[in-house]
Amino acid sequence: MTDAISPLSPTPSSSNNAVANSPARVLIASLIGTTIEFFDFYVYATAAVIVFPKLFFPASDPTSATLQSFATFSIAFFARPIGAMIFGHFGDRIGRKATLVAALMTMGLSTVVIGLLPTYASIGVLAPILLALCRLGQGLGLGGEWGGAVLLATENAPEGKRSWYAMFPQLGAPIGFILSAGLFLILRESMADADFLDYGWRVPFLISIVLVVVGLYVRLKITETPEFQRAIEKEERVSVPIAVIFRSHLRSLILGTIIAVATFVLFYLMTAFTLSWGTRPPGNGPLPTGLGYSQGQFLVVQLVGVVFFGLTIPLSGLLSDRYSRRLVLILTTVAILIFGLFYSSLLTAGLAGAFICSIIGLALMGFTYGPIGAALAAPFPTTVRYTGASMTFNLGGIVGASLAPYIATWLATTYGLVYVGYYLAAAALLSLIGILLSGNDEV
């Protein structure tokens, strides 16, 4: 199953690493990196709804501009598996620490450059091309970040607490979202529309450089994980991790991808799509084209929901260690399926309904997102775990998230918002089948 290679360089002993990597240091390092990564990612997602359609694409009707913006949004999801292969390769051969530092820099620098880009009015069609290239860089970086952060936590976890430790990097998602959405909300409420579109929208992207510096400082303080150190000492590392994955762990890769689909569809429907739909005018056609809320109103709706997202992640980690990750994922996925059937009714039931929809949807997101990290890493041995977990998570992103806002917008404008809920329910059903087909030792 593994193709042994000689050690690439001398590395401190595993005992030394075990002492150096205290639980607090490990959990903070895994959390801060994913917080920064998701902050960068959500800054783009928010801007893709309220800024980029107006500044980076030729003048057209709002629906076309939004769809074009969502198309650039999807690029990162197709880049993420490439990032997973690249960073996973070095993470499984050289080590978790150095690879995590490189992934963070790739993501952070791409985000900062977006904040410096000229718009379509300045350079024409080159503007969306440069935007797409930066989005590509974001995707590559996040493709390598998530798997390494989860392994940093799980490979340092004591017996019986793997799900609890794996939950910490997952908390980076709600924290990053709160930081990005909160910053956009402050800017939108404190600036005139013309000033915000002129320069205000650039602030969250440029601030990312400060966060990256902090993240690098923390990451450089950690040492290699004990499990990977043992693989080095036993000369178990493999020459081409991705080849081993496809040769010996293809079933785990496919099932893990299917299991992750509902998680991704749920999150990007509850964030990117609902923000877009909630803030668009209703329109005068046979089908509504939006709910007509202000951007400030709907950002508050989402921020409240994300608080529940953050609260249910640690709860899901505790329940997963006490009972099982598989049971928590099964029950949550069934609940997501049911929620999909009521999604449209809740979202269109006035502002109170929008709050309830956001709270329920993002609370369910926490219950599925908390255990998913440990679940996707579990089937893979240490020597290919970085590549395997990263590939599984990011292939799930392609299937579940890359086109979710685009598909949902098309379904809602063509057939009605209720079909967006059916789309979510179908994704949940697919993931439920994947969980049921997997064994207890595979999730």
Contacts in CASP RR format, 6 or more apart in sequence:
PFRMAT RR
TARGET T0000
AUTHOR 0000-0000-0000
METHOD contacts of the structure
MODEL  1
MTDAISPLSPTPSSSNNAVANSPARVLIASLIGTTIEFFDFYVYATAAVI
VFPKLFFPASDPTSATLQSFATFSIAFFARPIGAMIFGHFGDRIGRKATL
VAALMTMGLSTVVIGLLPTYASIGVLAPILLALCRLGQGLGLGGEWGGAV
LLATENAPEGKRSWYAMFPQLGAPIGFILSAGLFLILRESMADADFLDYG
WRVPFLISIVLVVVGLYVRLKITETPEFQRAIEKEERVSVPIAVIFRSHL
RSLILGTIIAVATFVLFYLMTAFTLSWGTRPPGNGPLPTGLGYSQGQFLV
VQLVGVVFFGLTIPLSGLLSDRYSRRLVLILTTVAILIFGLFYSSLLTAG
LAGAFICSIIGLALMGFTYGPIGAALAAPFPTTVRYTGASMTFNLGGIVG
ASLAPYIATWLATTYGLVYVGYYLAAAALLSLIGILLSGNDEV
1 244 0 8 1.000
1 248 0 8 1.000
1 381 0 8 1.000
2 236 0 8 1.000
2 237 0 8 1.000
2 238 0 8 1.000
2 244 0 8 1.000
2 381 0 8 1.000
2 383 0 8 1.000
2 384 0 8 1.000
3 238 0 8 1.000
3 239 0 8 1.000
3 240 0 8 1.000
3 244 0 8 1.000
4 235 0 8 1.000
4 236 0 8 1.000
4 237 0 8 1.000
4 238 0 8 1.000
5 93 0 8 1.000
5 235 0 8 1.000
5 237 0 8 1.000
5 238 0 8 1.000
5 239 0 8 1.000
6 235 0 8 1.000
7 232 0 8 1.000
7 235 0 8 1.000
7 237 0 8 1.000
8 93 0 8 1.000
8 94 0 8 1.000
8 237 0 8 1.000
11 224 0 8 1.000
11 229 0 8 1.000
11 232 0 8 1.000
12 223 0 8 1.000
12 224 0 8 1.000
12 229 0 8 1.000
13 229 0 8 1.000
13 233 0 8 1.000
14 226 0 8 1.000
14 229 0 8 1.000
14 230 0 8 1.000
14 233 0 8 1.000
16 223 0 8 1.000
17 223 0 8 1.000
17 224 0 8 1.000
17 225 0 8 1.000
17 226 0 8 1.000
17 229 0 8 1.000
18 226 0 8 1.000
20 222 0 8 1.000
20 223 0 8 1.000
21 156 0 8 1.000
21 222 0 8 1.000
21 223 0 8 1.000
21 225 0 8 1.000
21 226 0 8 1.000
23 156 0 8 1.000
25 221 0 8 1.000
25 222 0 8 1.000
26 152 0 8 1.000
26 153 0 8 1.000
26 156 0 8 1.000
26 165 0 8 1.000
26 222 0 8 1.000
27 153 0 8 1.000
27 165 0 8 1.000
27 168 0 8 1.000
28 218 0 8 1.000
29 152 0 8 1.000
29 218 0 8 1.000
29 219 0 8 1.000
29 221 0 8 1.000
29 222 0 8 1.000
30 149 0 8 1.000
30 150 0 8 1.000
30 152 0 8 1.000
30 153 0 8 1.000
30 168 0 8 1.000
30 169 0 8 1.000
31 149 0 8 1.000
31 168 0 8 1.000
31 169 0 8 1.000
31 171 0 8 1.000
31 172 0 8 1.000
31 175 0 8 1.000
32 214 0 8 1.000
32 215 0 8 1.000
32 218 0 8 1.000
32 219 0 8 1.000
33 100 0 8 1.000
33 104 0 8 1.000
33 145 0 8 1.000
33 149 0 8 1.000
33 169 0 8 1.000
33 172 0 8 1.000
33 215 0 8 1.000
33 218 0 8 1.000
33 219 0 8 1.000
34 145 0 8 1.000
34 146 0 8 1.000
34 149 0 8 1.000
34 169 0 8 1.000
34 170 0 8 1.000
34 171 0 8 1.000
34 172 0 8 1.000
34 173 0 8 1.000
35 171 0 8 1.000
35 172 0 8 1.000
35 175 0 8 1.000
35 176 0 8 1.000
35 179 0 8 1.000
35 211 0 8 1.000
36 104 0 8 1.000
36 107 0 8 1.000
36 108 0 8 1.000
36 176 0 8 1.000
36 208 0 8 1.000
36 211 0 8 1.000
36 212 0 8 1.000
36 214 0 8 1.000
36 215 0 8 1.000
37 103 0 8 1.000
37 104 0 8 1.000
37 107 0 8 1.000
37 141 0 8 1.000
37 142 0 8 1.000
37 145 0 8 1.000
37 146 0 8 1.000
37 172 0 8 1.000
38 172 0 8 1.000
38 173 0 8 1.000
38 175 0 8 1.000
38 176 0 8 1.000
38 177 0 8 1.000
39 175 0 8 1.000
39 176 0 8 1.000
39 177 0 8 1.000
39 179 0 8 1.000
39 180 0 8 1.000
39 208 0 8 1.000
39 211 0 8 1.000
40 107 0 8 1.000
40 108 0 8 1.000
40 110 0 8 1.000
40 111 0 8 1.000
40 138 0 8 1.000
40 142 0 8 1.000
40 208 0 8 1.000
41 76 0 8 1.000
41 107 0 8 1.000
41 138 0 8 1.000
41 139 0 8 1.000
41 142 0 8 1.000
42 176 0 8 1.000
42 177 0 8 1.000
42 180 0 8 1.000
42 181 0 8 1.000
42 271 0 8 1.000
43 111 0 8 1.000
43 180 0 8 1.000
43 183 0 8 1.000
43 184 0 8 1.000
43 204 0 8 1.000
43 205 0 8 1.000
43 208 0 8 1.000
44 73 0 8 1.000
44 76 0 8 1.000
44 111 0 8 1.000
44 114 0 8 1.000
44 135 0 8 1.000
44 138 0 8 1.000
45 73 0 8 1.000
45 268 0 8 1.000
45 271 0 8 1.000
45 272 0 8 1.000
46 180 0 8 1.000
46 181 0 8 1.000
46 184 0 8 1.000
46 275 0 8 1.000
47 114 0 8 1.000
47 184 0 8 1.000
47 201 0 8 1.000
47 204 0 8 1.000
47 205 0 8 1.000
48 69 0 8 1.000
48 70 0 8 1.000
48 72 0 8 1.000
48 73 0 8 1.000
48 272 0 8 1.000
49 66 0 8 1.000
49 69 0 8 1.000
49 272 0 8 1.000
49 275 0 8 1.000
49 276 0 8 1.000
49 279 0 8 1.000
50 184 0 8 1.000
50 188 0 8 1.000
50 201 0 8 1.000
50 275 0 8 1.000
50 279 0 8 1.000
50 295 0 8 1.000
51 197 0 8 1.000
51 201 0 8 1.000
52 69 0 8 1.000
52 72 0 8 1.000
52 131 0 8 1.000
53 62 0 8 1.000
53 65 0 8 1.000
53 66 0 8 1.000
53 68 0 8 1.000
53 69 0 8 1.000
54 65 0 8 1.000
54 197 0 8 1.000
55 119 0 8 1.000
55 120 0 8 1.000
55 121 0 8 1.000
55 127 0 8 1.000
55 197 0 8 1.000
55 201 0 8 1.000
56 69 0 8 1.000
56 72 0 8 1.000
56 117 0 8 1.000
56 119 0 8 1.000
56 120 0 8 1.000
56 127 0 8 1.000
56 128 0 8 1.000
56 131 0 8 1.000
57 65 0 8 1.000
57 68 0 8 1.000
57 69 0 8 1.000
57 120 0 8 1.000
57 128 0 8 1.000
58 120 0 8 1.000
58 124 0 8 1.000
58 125 0 8 1.000
62 280 0 8 1.000
63 289 0 8 1.000
63 409 0 8 1.000
63 413 0 8 1.000
66 276 0 8 1.000
66 280 0 8 1.000
66 409 0 8 1.000
67 406 0 8 1.000
67 409 0 8 1.000
67 410 0 8 1.000
68 128 0 8 1.000
70 272 0 8 1.000
70 276 0 8 1.000
70 405 0 8 1.000
70 406 0 8 1.000
70 409 0 8 1.000
71 406 0 8 1.000
72 128 0 8 1.000
72 131 0 8 1.000
72 132 0 8 1.000
72 135 0 8 1.000
73 135 0 8 1.000
73 272 0 8 1.000
73 405 0 8 1.000
74 402 0 8 1.000
74 403 0 8 1.000
74 405 0 8 1.000
74 406 0 8 1.000
75 132 0 8 1.000
75 135 0 8 1.000
75 136 0 8 1.000
75 139 0 8 1.000
76 135 0 8 1.000
76 136 0 8 1.000
76 137 0 8 1.000
76 138 0 8 1.000
76 139 0 8 1.000
76 142 0 8 1.000
76 402 0 8 1.000
77 139 0 8 1.000
77 394 0 8 1.000
77 397 0 8 1.000
77 398 0 8 1.000
77 401 0 8 1.000
77 402 0 8 1.000
78 398 0 8 1.000
78 402 0 8 1.000
79 135 0 8 1.000
79 136 0 8 1.000
79 137 0 8 1.000
79 138 0 8 1.000
79 139 0 8 1.000
79 140 0 8 1.000
79 143 0 8 1.000
80 139 0 8 1.000
80 140 0 8 1.000
80 141 0 8 1.000
80 142 0 8 1.000
80 143 0 8 1.000
80 144 0 8 1.000
80 394 0 8 1.000
80 397 0 8 1.000
80 398 0 8 1.000
81 143 0 8 1.000
81 391 0 8 1.000
81 394 0 8 1.000
81 395 0 8 1.000
81 398 0 8 1.000
82 140 0 8 1.000
83 139 0 8 1.000
83 140 0 8 1.000
83 141 0 8 1.000
83 143 0 8 1.000
83 144 0 8 1.000
83 390 0 8 1.000
83 394 0 8 1.000
84 143 0 8 1.000
84 144 0 8 1.000
84 147 0 8 1.000
84 387 0 8 1.000
84 388 0 8 1.000
84 390 0 8 1.000
84 391 0 8 1.000
84 393 0 8 1.000
84 394 0 8 1.000
85 242 0 8 1.000
85 387 0 8 1.000
85 390 0 8 1.000
85 391 0 8 1.000
86 140 0 8 1.000
86 144 0 8 1.000
87 99 0 8 1.000
87 102 0 8 1.000
87 103 0 8 1.000
87 140 0 8 1.000
87 141 0 8 1.000
87 143 0 8 1.000
87 144 0 8 1.000
87 145 0 8 1.000
87 148 0 8 1.000
87 386 0 8 1.000
87 390 0 8 1.000
88 99 0 8 1.000
88 144 0 8 1.000
88 147 0 8 1.000
88 148 0 8 1.000
88 241 0 8 1.000
88 386 0 8 1.000
88 387 0 8 1.000
88 388 0 8 1.000
88 390 0 8 1.000
89 240 0 8 1.000
89 241 0 8 1.000
89 242 0 8 1.000
89 387 0 8 1.000
90 98 0 8 1.000
90 99 0 8 1.000
90 102 0 8 1.000
91 98 0 8 1.000
91 99 0 8 1.000
91 148 0 8 1.000
91 386 0 8 1.000
91 387 0 8 1.000
92 237 0 8 1.000
92 238 0 8 1.000
92 241 0 8 1.000
92 383 0 8 1.000
92 384 0 8 1.000
92 385 0 8 1.000
92 386 0 8 1.000
92 387 0 8 1.000
93 237 0 8 1.000
93 238 0 8 1.000
93 241 0 8 1.000
95 224 0 8 1.000
95 228 0 8 1.000
95 386 0 8 1.000
96 148 0 8 1.000
96 151 0 8 1.000
96 152 0 8 1.000
96 155 0 8 1.000
96 224 0 8 1.000
96 225 0 8 1.000
96 228 0 8 1.000
96 386 0 8 1.000
97 152 0 8 1.000
97 219 0 8 1.000
97 222 0 8 1.000
97 223 0 8 1.000
97 224 0 8 1.000
99 144 0 8 1.000
99 148 0 8 1.000
99 386 0 8 1.000
100 145 0 8 1.000
100 148 0 8 1.000
100 149 0 8 1.000
100 152 0 8 1.000
100 219 0 8 1.000
101 216 0 8 1.000
101 219 0 8 1.000
101 220 0 8 1.000
103 141 0 8 1.000
103 142 0 8 1.000
103 143 0 8 1.000
103 144 0 8 1.000
103 145 0 8 1.000
103 148 0 8 1.000
104 141 0 8 1.000
104 145 0 8 1.000
104 212 0 8 1.000
104 215 0 8 1.000
104 216 0 8 1.000
104 219 0 8 1.000
105 212 0 8 1.000
105 216 0 8 1.000
106 137 0 8 1.000
106 140 0 8 1.000
106 141 0 8 1.000
107 137 0 8 1.000
107 138 0 8 1.000
107 139 0 8 1.000
107 140 0 8 1.000
107 141 0 8 1.000
107 142 0 8 1.000
107 145 0 8 1.000
108 138 0 8 1.000
108 208 0 8 1.000
108 209 0 8 1.000
108 211 0 8 1.000
108 212 0 8 1.000
109 212 0 8 1.000
110 134 0 8 1.000
110 135 0 8 1.000
110 136 0 8 1.000
110 137 0 8 1.000
110 138 0 8 1.000
110 139 0 8 1.000
110 140 0 8 1.000
110 141 0 8 1.000
111 134 0 8 1.000
111 138 0 8 1.000
111 205 0 8 1.000
111 208 0 8 1.000
112 205 0 8 1.000
112 206 0 8 1.000
112 208 0 8 1.000
112 209 0 8 1.000
112 212 0 8 1.000
113 134 0 8 1.000
114 131 0 8 1.000
114 134 0 8 1.000
114 135 0 8 1.000
114 205 0 8 1.000
115 202 0 8 1.000
115 205 0 8 1.000
115 206 0 8 1.000
116 202 0 8 1.000
116 205 0 8 1.000
116 206 0 8 1.000
117 127 0 8 1.000
117 130 0 8 1.000
117 131 0 8 1.000
117 134 0 8 1.000
118 127 0 8 1.000
119 127 0 8 1.000
120 127 0 8 1.000
120 128 0 8 1.000
143 390 0 8 1.000
143 393 0 8 1.000
143 394 0 8 1.000
144 390 0 8 1.000
146 169 0 8 1.000
146 390 0 8 1.000
146 393 0 8 1.000
146 394 0 8 1.000
147 377 0 8 1.000
147 386 0 8 1.000
147 389 0 8 1.000
147 390 0 8 1.000
147 393 0 8 1.000
148 386 0 8 1.000
148 389 0 8 1.000
148 390 0 8 1.000
149 169 0 8 1.000
150 166 0 8 1.000
150 169 0 8 1.000
150 373 0 8 1.000
150 374 0 8 1.000
150 376 0 8 1.000
150 377 0 8 1.000
150 389 0 8 1.000
151 225 0 8 1.000
151 228 0 8 1.000
151 377 0 8 1.000
151 385 0 8 1.000
151 386 0 8 1.000
151 389 0 8 1.000
152 169 0 8 1.000
152 222 0 8 1.000
152 225 0 8 1.000
153 165 0 8 1.000
153 166 0 8 1.000
153 168 0 8 1.000
153 169 0 8 1.000
154 162 0 8 1.000
154 165 0 8 1.000
154 166 0 8 1.000
154 373 0 8 1.000
154 374 0 8 1.000
154 377 0 8 1.000
155 225 0 8 1.000
155 226 0 8 1.000
155 227 0 8 1.000
155 228 0 8 1.000
155 382 0 8 1.000
155 385 0 8 1.000
156 165 0 8 1.000
156 225 0 8 1.000
156 226 0 8 1.000
157 164 0 8 1.000
157 165 0 8 1.000
157 166 0 8 1.000
160 321 0 8 1.000
161 321 0 8 1.000
162 321 0 8 1.000
162 374 0 8 1.000
163 316 0 8 1.000
163 317 0 8 1.000
163 320 0 8 1.000
163 321 0 8 1.000
163 325 0 8 1.000
163 370 0 8 1.000
163 371 0 8 1.000
163 374 0 8 1.000
164 314 0 8 1.000
164 317 0 8 1.000
164 318 0 8 1.000
164 320 0 8 1.000
164 321 0 8 1.000
165 374 0 8 1.000
166 317 0 8 1.000
166 370 0 8 1.000
166 371 0 8 1.000
166 373 0 8 1.000
166 374 0 8 1.000
166 377 0 8 1.000
167 313 0 8 1.000
167 314 0 8 1.000
167 316 0 8 1.000
167 317 0 8 1.000
167 370 0 8 1.000
167 371 0 8 1.000
167 374 0 8 1.000
169 373 0 8 1.000
170 313 0 8 1.000
170 366 0 8 1.000
170 369 0 8 1.000
170 370 0 8 1.000
170 372 0 8 1.000
170 373 0 8 1.000
171 310 0 8 1.000
171 313 0 8 1.000
171 314 0 8 1.000
173 267 0 8 1.000
173 309 0 8 1.000
173 313 0 8 1.000
173 369 0 8 1.000
174 306 0 8 1.000
174 307 0 8 1.000
174 309 0 8 1.000
174 310 0 8 1.000
174 313 0 8 1.000
174 366 0 8 1.000
175 310 0 8 1.000
177 271 0 8 1.000
177 302 0 8 1.000
177 306 0 8 1.000
177 309 0 8 1.000
178 303 0 8 1.000
178 306 0 8 1.000
178 307 0 8 1.000
180 204 0 8 1.000
181 299 0 8 1.000
181 302 0 8 1.000
181 303 0 8 1.000
181 306 0 8 1.000
182 299 0 8 1.000
182 303 0 8 1.000
183 203 0 8 1.000
183 204 0 8 1.000
183 207 0 8 1.000
184 204 0 8 1.000
184 299 0 8 1.000
185 296 0 8 1.000
185 299 0 8 1.000
185 300 0 8 1.000
185 303 0 8 1.000
187 196 0 8 1.000
187 200 0 8 1.000
187 201 0 8 1.000
187 203 0 8 1.000
187 204 0 8 1.000
188 196 0 8 1.000
188 295 0 8 1.000
188 296 0 8 1.000
188 299 0 8 1.000
189 296 0 8 1.000
191 200 0 8 1.000
224 232 0 8 1.000
227 382 0 8 1.000
228 382 0 8 1.000
230 382 0 8 1.000
231 237 0 8 1.000
231 382 0 8 1.000
231 383 0 8 1.000
236 382 0 8 1.000
236 383 0 8 1.000
237 383 0 8 1.000
238 244 0 8 1.000
238 383 0 8 1.000
238 384 0 8 1.000
241 383 0 8 1.000
241 384 0 8 1.000
241 386 0 8 1.000
241 387 0 8 1.000
241 388 0 8 1.000
242 387 0 8 1.000
242 391 0 8 1.000
244 383 0 8 1.000
244 384 0 8 1.000
245 253 0 8 1.000
245 380 0 8 1.000
245 384 0 8 1.000
245 387 0 8 1.000
245 388 0 8 1.000
245 391 0 8 1.000
246 253 0 8 1.000
249 379 0 8 1.000
249 380 0 8 1.000
249 384 0 8 1.000
249 388 0 8 1.000
252 379 0 8 1.000
252 380 0 8 1.000
252 388 0 8 1.000
252 392 0 8 1.000
252 442 0 8 1.000
253 388 0 8 1.000
253 391 0 8 1.000
253 392 0 8 1.000
253 395 0 8 1.000
255 434 0 8 1.000
255 437 0 8 1.000
255 438 0 8 1.000
255 442 0 8 1.000
256 375 0 8 1.000
256 376 0 8 1.000
256 379 0 8 1.000
256 392 0 8 1.000
256 396 0 8 1.000
256 434 0 8 1.000
256 438 0 8 1.000
257 392 0 8 1.000
257 395 0 8 1.000
257 396 0 8 1.000
257 399 0 8 1.000
258 396 0 8 1.000
258 399 0 8 1.000
258 430 0 8 1.000
258 431 0 8 1.000
258 433 0 8 1.000
258 434 0 8 1.000
259 329 0 8 1.000
259 372 0 8 1.000
259 375 0 8 1.000
259 376 0 8 1.000
259 431 0 8 1.000
259 434 0 8 1.000
259 435 0 8 1.000
259 438 0 8 1.000
259 443 0 8 1.000
260 372 0 8 1.000
260 376 0 8 1.000
260 392 0 8 1.000
260 393 0 8 1.000
260 395 0 8 1.000
260 396 0 8 1.000
260 397 0 8 1.000
260 399 0 8 1.000
260 400 0 8 1.000
260 431 0 8 1.000
261 396 0 8 1.000
261 397 0 8 1.000
261 399 0 8 1.000
261 400 0 8 1.000
261 427 0 8 1.000
261 430 0 8 1.000
261 431 0 8 1.000
262 333 0 8 1.000
262 336 0 8 1.000
262 368 0 8 1.000
262 424 0 8 1.000
262 427 0 8 1.000
262 428 0 8 1.000
262 430 0 8 1.000
262 431 0 8 1.000
262 432 0 8 1.000
263 365 0 8 1.000
263 368 0 8 1.000
263 369 0 8 1.000
263 372 0 8 1.000
263 431 0 8 1.000
264 396 0 8 1.000
264 397 0 8 1.000
264 399 0 8 1.000
264 400 0 8 1.000
264 401 0 8 1.000
264 404 0 8 1.000
265 400 0 8 1.000
265 401 0 8 1.000
265 404 0 8 1.000
265 423 0 8 1.000
265 424 0 8 1.000
265 427 0 8 1.000
265 428 0 8 1.000
266 336 0 8 1.000
266 361 0 8 1.000
266 364 0 8 1.000
266 365 0 8 1.000
266 368 0 8 1.000
266 424 0 8 1.000
266 427 0 8 1.000
266 428 0 8 1.000
267 362 0 8 1.000
267 365 0 8 1.000
267 369 0 8 1.000
267 401 0 8 1.000
268 400 0 8 1.000
268 401 0 8 1.000
268 404 0 8 1.000
268 405 0 8 1.000
269 343 0 8 1.000
269 404 0 8 1.000
269 405 0 8 1.000
269 408 0 8 1.000
269 420 0 8 1.000
269 421 0 8 1.000
269 423 0 8 1.000
269 424 0 8 1.000
270 302 0 8 1.000
270 358 0 8 1.000
270 361 0 8 1.000
270 362 0 8 1.000
270 365 0 8 1.000
271 302 0 8 1.000
272 404 0 8 1.000
272 405 0 8 1.000
273 404 0 8 1.000
273 405 0 8 1.000
273 408 0 8 1.000
273 409 0 8 1.000
273 420 0 8 1.000
274 298 0 8 1.000
274 302 0 8 1.000
274 347 0 8 1.000
274 357 0 8 1.000
274 358 0 8 1.000
275 295 0 8 1.000
275 298 0 8 1.000
275 299 0 8 1.000
275 302 0 8 1.000
276 405 0 8 1.000
276 409 0 8 1.000
277 290 0 8 1.000
277 291 0 8 1.000
277 347 0 8 1.000
277 408 0 8 1.000
277 409 0 8 1.000
277 412 0 8 1.000
277 417 0 8 1.000
278 290 0 8 1.000
278 291 0 8 1.000
278 292 0 8 1.000
278 293 0 8 1.000
278 298 0 8 1.000
278 347 0 8 1.000
278 354 0 8 1.000
279 290 0 8 1.000
279 291 0 8 1.000
279 292 0 8 1.000
279 293 0 8 1.000
279 294 0 8 1.000
279 295 0 8 1.000
279 298 0 8 1.000
280 289 0 8 1.000
280 290 0 8 1.000
280 291 0 8 1.000
280 292 0 8 1.000
281 289 0 8 1.000
281 290 0 8 1.000
281 292 0 8 1.000
282 288 0 8 1.000
282 289 0 8 1.000
282 290 0 8 1.000
282 291 0 8 1.000
282 292 0 8 1.000
283 289 0 8 1.000
283 290 0 8 1.000
287 412 0 8 1.000
287 413 0 8 1.000
287 414 0 8 1.000
287 415 0 8 1.000
287 416 0 8 1.000
288 416 0 8 1.000
288 417 0 8 1.000
289 412 0 8 1.000
289 413 0 8 1.000
290 412 0 8 1.000
291 347 0 8 1.000
291 348 0 8 1.000
291 350 0 8 1.000
291 354 0 8 1.000
293 301 0 8 1.000
293 351 0 8 1.000
293 354 0 8 1.000
297 351 0 8 1.000
298 354 0 8 1.000
301 351 0 8 1.000
301 354 0 8 1.000
301 355 0 8 1.000
301 358 0 8 1.000
302 358 0 8 1.000
302 362 0 8 1.000
304 355 0 8 1.000
304 358 0 8 1.000
304 359 0 8 1.000
305 355 0 8 1.000
305 358 0 8 1.000
305 359 0 8 1.000
305 361 0 8 1.000
305 362 0 8 1.000
305 363 0 8 1.000
306 362 0 8 1.000
308 359 0 8 1.000
308 362 0 8 1.000
308 363 0 8 1.000
308 366 0 8 1.000
309 362 0 8 1.000
309 363 0 8 1.000
309 365 0 8 1.000
309 366 0 8 1.000
309 369 0 8 1.000
310 366 0 8 1.000
311 363 0 8 1.000
312 363 0 8 1.000
312 364 0 8 1.000
312 365 0 8 1.000
312 366 0 8 1.000
312 367 0 8 1.000
312 370 0 8 1.000
313 366 0 8 1.000
313 369 0 8 1.000
313 370 0 8 1.000
315 367 0 8 1.000
316 328 0 8 1.000
316 332 0 8 1.000
316 366 0 8 1.000
316 367 0 8 1.000
316 368 0 8 1.000
316 369 0 8 1.000
316 370 0 8 1.000
316 371 0 8 1.000
317 328 0 8 1.000
317 370 0 8 1.000
317 371 0 8 1.000
319 328 0 8 1.000
320 328 0 8 1.000
320 370 0 8 1.000
320 371 0 8 1.000
320 374 0 8 1.000
324 440 0 8 1.000
325 371 0 8 1.000
325 374 0 8 1.000
325 375 0 8 1.000
325 378 0 8 1.000
325 443 0 8 1.000
326 375 0 8 1.000
326 435 0 8 1.000
326 438 0 8 1.000
326 439 0 8 1.000
326 440 0 8 1.000
326 443 0 8 1.000
328 367 0 8 1.000
328 371 0 8 1.000
329 368 0 8 1.000
329 371 0 8 1.000
329 372 0 8 1.000
329 375 0 8 1.000
329 435 0 8 1.000
329 443 0 8 1.000
330 432 0 8 1.000
330 435 0 8 1.000
330 436 0 8 1.000
332 364 0 8 1.000
332 367 0 8 1.000
332 368 0 8 1.000
333 368 0 8 1.000
333 428 0 8 1.000
333 431 0 8 1.000
333 432 0 8 1.000
333 435 0 8 1.000
334 428 0 8 1.000
334 432 0 8 1.000
335 364 0 8 1.000
335 367 0 8 1.000
336 361 0 8 1.000
336 364 0 8 1.000
336 368 0 8 1.000
336 424 0 8 1.000
336 425 0 8 1.000
336 428 0 8 1.000
336 431 0 8 1.000
337 425 0 8 1.000
337 428 0 8 1.000
337 429 0 8 1.000
337 432 0 8 1.000
338 425 0 8 1.000
339 360 0 8 1.000
339 361 0 8 1.000
339 364 0 8 1.000
339 424 0 8 1.000
340 421 0 8 1.000
340 422 0 8 1.000
340 424 0 8 1.000
340 425 0 8 1.000
340 428 0 8 1.000
341 421 0 8 1.000
341 422 0 8 1.000
341 425 0 8 1.000
343 357 0 8 1.000
343 417 0 8 1.000
343 420 0 8 1.000
343 421 0 8 1.000
343 424 0 8 1.000
344 416 0 8 1.000
344 417 0 8 1.000
344 418 0 8 1.000
344 420 0 8 1.000
344 421 0 8 1.000
346 353 0 8 1.000
346 354 0 8 1.000
346 356 0 8 1.000
346 357 0 8 1.000
346 360 0 8 1.000
347 353 0 8 1.000
347 354 0 8 1.000
347 357 0 8 1.000
347 417 0 8 1.000
348 417 0 8 1.000
349 356 0 8 1.000
372 393 0 8 1.000
373 389 0 8 1.000
373 393 0 8 1.000
375 443 0 8 1.000
376 389 0 8 1.000
376 392 0 8 1.000
376 393 0 8 1.000
377 385 0 8 1.000
377 388 0 8 1.000
377 389 0 8 1.000
378 441 0 8 1.000
378 442 0 8 1.000
378 443 0 8 1.000
379 441 0 8 1.000
379 442 0 8 1.000
379 443 0 8 1.000
380 387 0 8 1.000
380 388 0 8 1.000
380 389 0 8 1.000
400 427 0 8 1.000
407 423 0 8 1.000
408 420 0 8 1.000
408 423 0 8 1.000
411 419 0 8 1.000
411 420 0 8 1.000
411 423 0 8 1.000
412 419 0 8 1.000
412 420 0 8 1.000
435 443 0 8 1.000
END
